[in-house]
Amino acid sequence: MATPHRAFKAVCFGGGCGAAQVMQGLVEYTDGVTGVIAVTDSGRSTGAVRNTLRVPAPGDLRNAMVMLSRADPLLRDLFQHRIISQRLNEFNGVAFGNLFIGALAQMTGSFERAVLETNRILQSAGCILPVTLTSTHLCAELVDGTLRYEEVSVRGLDKPSIQRVFLRDEEAEVYPGVVEALHEADLITFGPGSLFTTVIASLLVKGVREAIAEARERGARTVYICNTTTQPGQTDGLTAYDHVAEVASYLGADLLDYALINTGIPAESTLERFRRNGLLLLAITPEEVRKITDLGVQVVAGSMIEQRDAEYVLWNKQDAIRHDPAAVARELVEVFNQPRAQAMPADERSVEEVPQAAAAAPAWNRA
């Protein structure tokens, strides 16, 4: 196992895929990794389980635990298996793992215990925790002043841009286990993942930002891992700078230290497939680097994506160009090992040179 200069503990905020990818990379360097997962998803089978069993969204928790699982492959596949039958009505396509977590919460009377026991059963390489135990919903105010209630509507297509997001239950409190993990954290990451519905949704929970601020005062580094593409319904038209600025604004003044931004370009066939689905590659420019730096955030840029042309098959969900867990982990370990003021951009390139690796991307984005 590769090791950094000294042991460290990391807390990774996000959803069931992006945060888990970061964790997959980091577990090669440390055993002290905790995933903090958003629980406001209200769509597909997760929404059906939420409405029926009155629990926070289990879907992203399940997916993260499976991605980090060291259990028998058959058990991992079982938790991801979707039960298909028209007789199930709204439960048609429900993931077995979602039902398992919901049923265990009902049996024990505790969603917390259900999550902890599922971590144990799946032998997760990292500890996967819900950001809150409150079954609340994500809401949004759009630029035209209209409001959207519940996550599935917030991320809906063909609507005005999102002005701000907030929780229906503004008093929803952070899960104490998350505060404990942050108290010991040396490295805190946000994303990649849906900007508003997973990354920022986690920051809205009462007590999260305060715990992050305290961790940073003790020396923890904070890093936003920027998405590779725009996301239809959420970030249409936003640039890499816009992504960083949104996270920084919700996190709080001067609490974001670094932004990891991909400059790698996938195969043309991959780009074309995503373009048809409305996803555009986020290509960083020198001007954006300067603007991000003006926010007090240091840019670490380089190629951090999977070079994979095959399409992931997802259930009623849109995929994006995925990060390479190993590449992201290497950059995060470098950030950790450097004094905060001296961390260098990827490959020791200057800020002016870094964005040139993505120079071909804007022409494709305009196609």
C-alpha positions as CSV (number, residue, x, y, z in Angstrom):
1,M,0.0,0.0,0.0
2,A,1.3,3.5,-0.9
3,T,1.7,5.8,2.1
4,P,1.9,9.6,2.5
5,H,4.6,11.2,4.6
6,R,2.4,10.6,7.7
7,A,-0.9,9.0,8.6
8,F,-4.0,11.1,8.0
9,K,-7.8,11.0,8.4
10,A,-10.1,12.1,5.6
11,V,-13.8,13.0,5.5
12,C,-15.5,12.9,2.1
13,F,-18.8,14.8,1.5
14,G,-21.0,14.0,-1.5
15,G,-23.3,11.4,-3.0
16,G,-23.2,7.7,-3.6
17,C,-20.8,7.6,-6.5
18,G,-18.5,10.7,-6.5
19,A,-17.6,10.6,-2.8
20,A,-17.2,6.9,-3.0
21,Q,-14.8,7.2,-5.9
22,V,-12.7,9.6,-3.9
23,M,-12.7,7.2,-1.0
24,Q,-11.8,4.3,-3.2
25,G,-8.6,6.1,-4.0
26,L,-7.8,7.3,-0.5
27,V,-8.2,3.9,1.1
28,E,-5.0,2.9,-0.6
29,Y,-3.2,5.5,1.6
30,T,-5.1,5.4,4.9
31,D,-7.6,3.4,6.8
32,G,-9.1,6.5,8.3
33,V,-11.7,7.5,5.7
34,T,-15.3,8.5,6.4
35,G,-17.9,9.2,3.8
36,V,-20.6,11.8,4.6
37,I,-23.5,11.2,2.2
38,A,-26.5,13.4,1.3
39,V,-29.9,11.9,2.2
40,T,-32.3,14.2,0.4
41,D,-32.8,12.1,-2.8
42,S,-36.5,11.8,-3.6
43,G,-36.6,10.2,-7.0
44,R,-36.9,6.7,-8.4
45,S,-37.1,3.7,-6.0
46,T,-35.3,5.7,-3.2
47,G,-38.3,8.0,-3.1
48,A,-40.7,5.1,-2.9
49,V,-38.8,3.7,0.1
50,R,-38.7,7.1,1.8
51,N,-42.4,7.7,1.4
52,T,-43.4,4.2,2.6
53,L,-40.9,3.6,5.4
54,R,-40.4,7.2,6.5
55,V,-36.6,7.2,6.5
56,P,-34.0,9.5,5.0
57,A,-32.9,8.5,1.5
58,P,-31.0,5.2,1.6
59,G,-29.9,5.0,-2.1
60,D,-26.7,7.0,-2.0
61,L,-25.7,5.4,1.3
62,R,-26.2,1.9,-0.2
63,N,-24.3,2.7,-3.3
64,A,-21.3,4.2,-1.4
65,M,-21.2,1.2,0.9
66,V,-21.3,-1.3,-2.0
67,M,-18.5,0.6,-3.9
68,L,-16.3,0.4,-0.7
69,S,-17.4,-3.1,0.2
70,R,-14.9,-5.9,0.8
71,A,-17.7,-8.5,1.2
72,D,-18.5,-11.4,-1.1
73,P,-19.2,-10.2,-4.6
74,L,-22.5,-12.0,-4.5
75,L,-23.6,-10.0,-1.5
76,R,-22.5,-6.7,-3.2
77,D,-24.5,-7.6,-6.3
78,L,-27.5,-8.5,-4.2
79,F,-27.6,-5.0,-2.6
80,Q,-27.4,-3.4,-6.1
81,H,-30.0,-5.8,-7.6
82,R,-33.2,-4.1,-8.8
83,I,-36.3,-6.1,-8.3
84,I,-38.4,-5.9,-11.5
85,S,-42.1,-6.5,-11.6
86,Q,-45.0,-4.4,-12.8
87,R,-47.0,-5.8,-9.9
88,L,-44.7,-3.8,-7.6
89,N,-46.1,-0.5,-8.9
90,E,-44.0,2.3,-7.5
91,F,-41.5,-0.2,-6.1
92,N,-40.8,-1.6,-9.6
93,G,-37.1,-1.4,-10.0
94,V,-36.4,-0.9,-6.3
95,A,-32.8,-1.7,-5.2
96,F,-32.7,-4.6,-2.8
97,G,-30.2,-2.7,-0.6
98,N,-32.7,0.2,-0.2
99,L,-35.3,-2.1,1.0
100,F,-32.8,-3.8,3.3
101,I,-31.8,-0.5,5.0
102,G,-35.4,0.6,5.3
103,A,-36.5,-2.7,6.7
104,L,-33.6,-2.8,9.2
105,A,-34.5,0.7,10.3
106,Q,-38.1,-0.4,10.9
107,M,-37.1,-3.6,12.7
108,T,-34.6,-1.8,15.0
109,G,-36.4,1.5,15.3
110,S,-33.2,3.3,14.3
111,F,-32.1,4.5,10.9
112,E,-28.7,5.1,12.5
113,R,-28.3,1.5,13.5
114,A,-29.5,0.3,10.1
115,V,-26.7,2.3,8.4
116,L,-24.0,1.2,10.9
117,E,-25.1,-2.5,10.7
118,T,-25.1,-2.3,6.9
119,N,-21.6,-0.9,7.0
120,R,-20.6,-3.9,9.0
121,I,-22.4,-6.5,6.8
122,L,-20.9,-5.1,3.6
123,Q,-17.4,-4.8,5.3
124,S,-17.0,-1.2,4.0
125,A,-13.4,-0.1,3.6
126,G,-14.5,3.3,4.9
127,C,-17.2,4.3,7.3
128,I,-20.2,5.6,5.4
129,L,-22.5,7.9,7.4
130,P,-25.6,10.0,6.6
131,V,-25.1,13.7,6.9
132,T,-28.3,13.8,9.0
133,L,-30.8,11.4,10.5
134,T,-33.7,13.8,9.6
135,S,-35.8,12.8,6.7
136,T,-35.9,16.3,5.1
137,H,-36.2,17.5,1.5
138,L,-34.1,19.7,-0.7
139,C,-35.9,22.8,-2.1
140,A,-34.8,25.5,-4.6
141,E,-35.7,29.0,-5.5
142,L,-35.2,29.5,-9.3
143,V,-34.0,32.7,-10.9
144,D,-37.6,33.6,-11.9
145,G,-38.7,33.5,-8.2
146,T,-40.6,30.2,-8.3
147,L,-39.9,27.5,-5.8
148,R,-39.3,23.8,-6.3
149,Y,-39.9,21.3,-3.5
150,E,-38.1,17.9,-3.2
151,E,-34.9,16.9,-4.9
152,V,-36.5,15.2,-7.9
153,S,-38.1,18.5,-8.9
154,V,-35.0,20.6,-8.0
155,R,-33.0,18.7,-10.6
156,G,-35.8,18.6,-13.2
157,L,-35.0,19.5,-16.8
158,D,-36.3,22.5,-18.8
159,K,-36.7,25.0,-16.0
160,P,-35.1,28.3,-15.1
161,S,-31.7,28.2,-13.5
162,I,-31.3,27.6,-9.8
163,Q,-30.8,30.7,-7.7
164,R,-30.4,29.1,-4.3
165,V,-31.2,25.8,-2.5
166,F,-32.4,25.2,1.0
167,L,-33.8,22.4,3.2
168,R,-37.5,22.2,3.9
169,D,-36.6,21.4,7.6
170,E,-34.0,24.1,8.3
171,E,-33.5,22.7,11.8
172,A,-32.3,19.3,10.5
173,E,-29.1,18.7,12.5
174,V,-25.9,17.0,11.5
175,Y,-25.5,13.4,12.6
176,P,-23.2,13.4,15.7
177,G,-20.9,10.8,14.1
178,V,-20.1,13.2,11.3
179,V,-19.0,15.8,13.9
180,E,-16.8,13.2,15.6
181,A,-15.2,12.3,12.2
182,L,-14.6,16.0,11.4
183,H,-13.1,16.6,14.8
184,E,-10.3,14.2,13.8
185,A,-10.1,15.1,10.1
186,D,-6.8,16.1,8.4
187,L,-8.4,16.3,5.0
188,I,-12.0,17.2,4.1
189,T,-13.3,16.8,0.5
190,F,-16.4,17.9,-1.3
191,G,-17.6,16.1,-4.5
192,P,-17.5,15.3,-7.2
193,G,-21.2,14.9,-7.7
194,S,-24.4,16.8,-8.4
195,L,-23.5,20.3,-7.4
196,F,-26.7,21.4,-5.7
197,T,-28.4,18.1,-4.9
198,T,-25.5,16.2,-3.2
199,V,-22.5,18.5,-2.5
200,I,-24.3,21.7,-1.4
201,A,-27.3,19.7,0.0
202,S,-24.9,18.3,2.6
203,L,-23.5,21.7,3.5
204,L,-27.0,23.0,4.3
205,V,-27.5,20.7,7.3
206,K,-27.3,22.6,10.6
207,G,-23.9,22.2,12.3
208,V,-22.0,21.0,9.3
209,R,-20.3,24.2,8.3
210,E,-19.4,25.0,12.0
211,A,-17.8,21.6,12.4
212,I,-15.8,22.1,9.2
213,A,-14.7,25.5,10.4
214,E,-13.5,24.0,13.6
215,A,-11.6,21.2,11.8
216,R,-9.9,23.8,9.6
217,E,-8.9,25.8,12.6
218,R,-7.1,22.7,13.8
219,G,-5.3,22.4,10.5
220,A,-7.5,20.3,8.3
221,R,-7.3,21.0,4.5
222,T,-10.6,21.5,2.6
223,V,-10.7,20.5,-1.1
224,Y,-13.5,20.7,-3.7
225,I,-13.2,18.2,-6.5
226,C,-14.9,19.9,-9.4
227,N,-17.2,18.0,-11.7
228,T,-15.9,17.1,-15.1
229,T,-19.1,18.3,-17.0
230,T,-22.2,20.4,-16.7
231,Q,-25.3,18.6,-15.5
232,P,-28.6,19.1,-17.3
233,G,-31.2,20.6,-15.0
234,Q,-28.7,21.8,-12.4
235,T,-25.6,23.4,-13.9
236,D,-26.4,24.2,-17.5
237,G,-24.2,27.1,-18.6
238,L,-22.0,27.1,-15.5
239,T,-18.2,27.1,-15.8
240,A,-15.6,25.5,-13.5
241,Y,-15.3,28.8,-11.7
242,D,-19.0,29.0,-11.1
243,H,-18.9,25.5,-9.5
244,V,-16.1,26.5,-7.2
245,A,-17.8,29.8,-6.3
246,E,-21.1,28.1,-5.5
247,V,-19.4,25.7,-3.1
248,A,-17.3,28.4,-1.5
249,S,-20.4,30.6,-1.0
250,Y,-22.4,27.8,0.8
251,L,-19.4,26.6,2.8
252,G,-18.6,30.0,4.2
253,A,-16.0,32.7,3.9
254,D,-12.4,31.5,3.5
255,L,-13.2,27.9,4.4
256,L,-12.3,26.4,1.0
257,D,-8.5,25.9,0.5
258,Y,-8.2,24.0,-2.8
259,A,-10.1,23.1,-6.0
260,L,-9.1,20.0,-7.9
261,I,-10.0,20.6,-11.6
262,N,-9.7,18.1,-14.4
263,T,-7.9,19.0,-17.6
264,G,-8.0,15.6,-19.2
265,I,-10.1,15.1,-22.4
266,P,-11.9,11.8,-23.0
267,A,-12.0,10.0,-26.4
268,E,-14.0,11.8,-29.1
269,S,-16.7,9.1,-29.1
270,T,-17.2,9.6,-25.3
271,L,-17.5,13.4,-25.7
272,E,-20.0,13.0,-28.5
273,R,-22.2,10.6,-26.4
274,F,-22.3,13.0,-23.5
275,R,-22.9,16.0,-25.8
276,R,-26.0,14.4,-27.1
277,N,-27.2,14.1,-23.6
278,G,-26.6,17.7,-22.8
279,L,-23.4,17.4,-20.8
280,L,-20.5,19.7,-21.7
281,L,-17.0,19.3,-20.7
282,L,-15.8,21.8,-18.1
283,A,-12.6,23.2,-19.6
284,I,-10.7,25.5,-17.2
285,T,-9.1,28.7,-18.7
286,P,-6.3,30.9,-17.3
287,E,-8.9,33.6,-16.6
288,E,-10.9,31.2,-14.5
289,V,-7.9,30.1,-12.6
290,R,-7.2,33.8,-11.7
291,K,-10.8,34.2,-10.6
292,I,-10.8,31.1,-8.5
293,T,-7.5,32.3,-6.9
294,D,-9.2,35.6,-6.2
295,L,-11.7,33.7,-4.1
296,G,-8.8,32.5,-1.9
297,V,-8.9,29.0,-3.4
298,Q,-5.8,27.4,-4.8
299,V,-6.2,25.5,-8.1
300,V,-4.7,22.0,-8.5
301,A,-5.3,21.0,-12.1
302,G,-4.4,18.0,-14.2
303,S,-5.8,14.9,-16.0
304,M,-7.9,13.1,-13.4
305,I,-10.5,11.2,-15.4
306,E,-11.1,7.6,-16.4
307,Q,-10.1,6.9,-20.0
308,R,-13.1,4.6,-20.6
309,D,-15.2,4.6,-23.7
310,A,-17.7,2.0,-22.6
311,E,-21.0,3.4,-21.2
312,Y,-22.1,2.7,-17.6
313,V,-25.5,1.2,-17.4
314,L,-27.5,3.1,-14.8
315,W,-31.1,2.8,-13.6
316,N,-33.1,5.9,-14.8
317,K,-30.0,8.1,-14.0
318,Q,-27.6,10.1,-16.1
319,D,-23.9,9.4,-15.8
320,A,-21.0,11.8,-16.3
321,I,-17.4,11.5,-17.2
322,R,-16.0,9.9,-14.1
323,H,-12.9,10.7,-12.2
324,D,-10.1,8.2,-11.8
325,P,-10.0,7.4,-8.1
326,A,-6.2,6.7,-8.1
327,A,-5.4,10.0,-9.9
328,V,-7.6,12.0,-7.5
329,A,-6.1,10.3,-4.5
330,R,-2.6,11.1,-5.6
331,E,-3.4,14.8,-5.9
332,L,-5.2,14.8,-2.5
333,V,-2.2,13.2,-0.8
334,E,0.1,15.8,-2.4
335,V,-2.2,18.5,-1.0
336,F,-2.1,16.9,2.4
337,N,1.7,16.6,2.4
338,Q,2.4,20.2,1.3
339,P,2.2,23.2,3.7
340,R,-1.1,24.9,2.8
341,A,0.5,28.0,1.3
342,Q,3.0,26.0,-0.8
343,A,0.9,23.2,-2.5
344,M,1.7,23.2,-6.2
345,P,-0.6,22.7,-9.1
346,A,-0.6,19.2,-10.6
347,D,2.6,18.1,-12.3
348,E,4.3,21.2,-10.9
349,R,3.0,23.3,-13.7
350,S,2.4,27.0,-13.3
351,V,-1.1,28.4,-13.0
352,E,-0.8,29.9,-16.5
353,E,0.3,26.6,-18.0
354,V,-2.1,24.2,-16.4
355,P,-5.3,25.1,-18.4
356,Q,-3.6,24.7,-21.7
357,A,-4.1,20.9,-21.5
358,A,-7.8,21.5,-22.0
359,A,-7.4,23.9,-24.9
360,A,-9.2,21.6,-27.4
361,A,-12.3,21.2,-25.3
362,P,-14.1,24.6,-25.8
363,A,-14.3,24.0,-29.6
364,W,-16.1,20.7,-28.9
365,N,-18.4,22.4,-26.4
366,R,-19.5,24.9,-28.9
367,A,-20.4,22.2,-31.4
